[in-house]
Each structure stands twice: as C-alpha cells, then as structure tokens.
C-alpha cells in the first residue's frame, strides 16, 4: 500500500536525505585528517606531518596566512611551538577542525612538529 503524498512526508524525506549526506561529508572530512603516526617508540617525520596537516593554512615555510587568519610561524622558536601545541591539546571541547587536529597529537608528534617548525625561525 502506497503512502499518500503530503507536504509533511516530503519534508521528512528531504531531511532524511540531508542527514545522510551530512554523515557522508563529515566521514569524508575525517578521513582526510592525518592519522596519528606515533606508536610507542615510532619515529615521527615532522616535515611530513606539517605538510599534511599544517601547510595548507600556514604555507610550506610557515610564512603565509590564509585570509589573514592563520598565524605566521616563521617567528616562533621550537619551544614556543611546543608550548602552544601542548596547550592546544588541553582544550576540553575543540570546536574547529584545526583544534581537533591539535588535540589528537601525540607527544612524539608535538615534538616532531616543534622541531620542524622551529627551523622556520628567522632572526
């Protein structure tokens, strides 16, 4: 038996399709985030991690900003980067994708990124 057409069923069907589309989009976005590379004792390549997770907004040498919103990194020491990333990991409920990314960094990844970005420092 067919369900008669009504505006309510049409709206419900549209919301169901949109919900499914949102799930697909969020799933794909999460797949694009770099996965934690460090397992206990495994070396992390700071350059590779930076290229995959940071360079899109900060530029390949940390000298660029996306629409003036991303911080330039070429004035930061490795210690400053390490302190910043460690503080960012402490955010209880990150709301932005880059905050969630930073919260998910392991100690080894923080160290690798800090060492790599610290090389951008211009005196």
C-alpha positions as CSV (number, residue, x, y, z in Angstrom):
1,X,0.0,0.0,0.0
2,X,1.5,3.4,-1.0
3,X,1.7,6.2,1.5
4,X,-0.3,9.2,0.3
5,X,1.8,12.2,-0.6
6,X,1.7,15.1,1.8
7,X,4.0,18.1,2.4
8,X,5.0,16.6,5.8
9,X,6.2,13.3,4.2
10,X,8.1,15.2,1.5
11,X,9.8,17.4,4.2
12,X,10.6,14.3,6.3
13,X,12.1,12.5,3.2
14,X,14.2,15.6,2.4
15,X,15.5,15.8,5.9
16,X,16.4,12.2,5.9
17,X,18.4,12.6,2.7
18,X,20.2,15.7,4.0
19,X,21.1,13.8,7.2
20,X,22.6,11.0,5.2
21,X,24.5,13.5,3.1
22,X,25.9,15.2,6.2
23,X,27.1,11.9,7.6
24,X,28.9,11.2,4.3
25,X,30.5,14.6,4.2
26,X,31.7,14.5,7.8
27,X,33.0,11.0,7.3
28,X,35.0,12.0,4.3
29,X,36.4,15.1,6.1
30,X,37.5,13.0,9.0
31,X,39.2,10.5,6.6
32,X,41.2,13.4,5.2
33,X,42.7,14.4,8.6
34,X,46.1,12.9,9.2
35,X,46.1,9.8,11.4
36,X,48.3,9.7,14.4
37,X,51.6,8.4,13.3
38,X,53.3,7.7,16.5
39,X,53.0,4.4,18.2
40,X,55.2,3.9,21.2
41,X,58.8,4.4,20.1
42,X,57.9,5.0,16.4
43,X,59.7,8.0,14.9
44,X,57.6,10.8,13.5
45,X,58.6,12.9,10.5
46,X,57.8,16.5,11.5
47,X,58.0,17.7,7.9
48,X,55.6,15.1,6.6
49,X,53.2,15.9,9.4
50,X,53.4,19.6,8.8
51,X,52.9,19.2,5.1
52,X,49.8,17.0,5.6
53,X,48.2,18.9,8.5
54,X,49.5,22.5,8.6
55,X,50.9,23.7,5.3
56,X,47.5,24.3,3.7
57,X,46.9,27.2,6.1
58,X,50.4,28.2,7.2
59,X,52.2,27.8,3.9
60,X,55.2,25.4,3.2
61,X,57.6,27.6,5.2
62,X,55.2,28.9,7.8
63,X,55.3,32.4,6.2
64,X,51.8,32.6,4.9
65,X,48.4,33.0,6.3
66,X,45.0,32.0,4.9
67,X,43.0,35.2,4.5
68,X,44.9,36.7,7.4
69,X,43.6,34.1,9.9
70,X,46.4,31.6,10.2
71,X,49.4,32.7,12.3
72,X,52.8,33.1,10.7
73,X,55.1,30.5,12.1
74,X,58.5,31.9,11.0
75,X,58.9,34.0,14.1
76,X,58.4,31.1,16.6
77,X,61.0,29.0,18.3
78,X,60.6,25.3,18.7
79,X,59.9,25.8,22.4
80,X,57.1,28.3,21.6
81,X,55.6,25.9,19.1
82,X,55.8,23.0,21.6
83,X,54.2,25.1,24.4
84,X,51.4,26.2,22.1
85,X,50.6,22.7,20.8
86,X,50.7,21.3,24.4
87,X,48.2,24.0,25.5
88,X,46.0,23.3,22.4
89,X,45.8,19.6,23.4
90,X,44.3,20.7,26.7
91,X,41.2,22.2,25.2
92,X,38.3,20.2,26.6
93,X,35.9,20.6,23.7
94,X,37.6,21.7,20.5
95,X,35.0,23.2,18.1
96,X,37.1,23.8,15.0
97,X,38.8,21.2,12.8
98,X,42.3,22.5,13.5
99,X,41.6,22.4,17.2
100,X,40.5,18.8,17.0
101,X,43.6,18.0,15.0
102,X,45.9,19.6,17.6
103,X,44.1,17.9,20.4
104,X,44.8,14.5,18.8
105,X,48.6,15.0,18.5
106,X,50.7,12.5,20.4
107,X,53.8,13.7,22.4
108,X,56.0,12.4,19.7
109,X,54.1,14.3,17.0
110,X,54.2,17.5,19.1
111,X,58.0,17.2,19.4
112,X,58.4,16.4,15.7
113,X,56.3,19.4,14.7
114,X,58.0,21.8,17.2
115,X,61.4,20.7,15.9
116,X,60.5,21.1,12.3
117,X,58.6,24.4,12.7
118,X,61.4,25.8,14.9
119,X,63.6,25.6,11.8
120,X,61.5,28.3,10.1
121,X,62.6,30.9,12.7
122,X,64.0,34.0,11.0
123,X,66.2,36.2,13.2
